[in-house]
């Protein structure tokens, strides 16, 4: 059974994990009758921009914490477990991209957030794209890290093969975070969520976005097309999209390369040039793959 249930009386306090997973504060709230577990900057700077991190398929927000923690002193950071995932409770019929986008909106309403930058990984990217499509006045910018879904991940056996190829390319500790989350998520939820994810028109909606959008791809990610194919597709229309490739990274960049990703996000948020940090090891490089006609020009 999930750690939280929508049938729990609202006045019953929820228990927090024994050991915090990061320096972010761990909290509970209740949204639409469902217990939602989330993490938040303990002392966000006054007037800081809100930045929320949206997790991937079957996972909780825990694996996003290495990147979120690095940005939590500069942005008012939120890392929720969406309903049906991680520690949060389940809600009937919630395993659908539009429903998850609506759940994110209601979570922000609950937290008093009018507008935020959303940072997603894998399945979190279609959720953000749908959120921006439905609620354009409630999103400032979008950061899509290793966006998953669509025809490239169909059918299920192909997606399983891609995930199997990705696993040894990720840090070993990623398994200690991911496996418990996948077990909690369960097979029935996996099948339903996979159908929704692969049927969602991510690419079409992505190119239609009217907010500055950063897409970060890992050069070793088996779940995504090659960079030249991404550039070919993105060049078919004038967009607000900036695509960046990070060498040496696979799919879970938010966990495996948090320092590099945080560096890229900071540059994107301030419209600075996307360039290597001189403190990185020599084998880690990044470069632009595509810059849409309507993406903001660099400052400086």
RACOR-V725151 format. One record per helix or strand of 3 or more residues. SS is the DSSP state (A for helix, B for strand). FROM is the first residue (numbers start at 1). LEN is the number of residues. If there is no record, write none. Layout:
ss:SS from:FROM len:LEN
ss:SS from:FROM len:LEN
This chain:
ss:B from:25 len:7
ss:B from:34 len:7
ss:B from:50 len:5
ss:A from:61 len:11
ss:B from:76 len:5
ss:A from:97 len:15
ss:B from:116 len:6
ss:A from:123 len:12
ss:A from:136 len:3
ss:B from:139 len:7
ss:A from:151 len:3
ss:A from:156 len:12
ss:A from:173 len:13
ss:A from:187 len:13
ss:A from:202 len:7
ss:B from:213 len:6
ss:A from:227 len:8
ss:B from:241 len:6
ss:A from:253 len:4
ss:A from:258 len:12
ss:B from:286 len:6
